[in-house]
Amino acid sequence: MANPNPRDIILAPVVSEKSYGGVQNKRYSFFVDLRADKKQIKRAIEEIFNVTVLKISTQNIKPKPKRLGRSTGSSSRKKRAIVTLGKKDKIGFFESV
């Protein structure tokens, strides 16, 4: 991925109880593009939310089997990025909920 748009890298915030538990420690979770690396994710978060990123951890989530009527299928692959911000930085989207 050569110079992608930051909004193409960050797909959606992770909305779960566990991800909201990390907000007090300045840790925010996002679903990101499968091909994005840590440098691209860092640059995208800093551009979109105007914050300073200290650390990024990524996780590749394997597809899980799902029932589709009588047959079986699977959920799609995903990649999650957990971003740690500086002390004075915060992302308003997570703080308002």
Secondary structure, DSSP 8 states (H G I E B T S, - for coil): --S--HHHHEEEE--SHHHHHTGGGTEEEEEE-TT--HHHHHHHHHHHH---EEEEEEEEE---EEEETTEEEE---EEEEEEEE-TT---HHHHT-
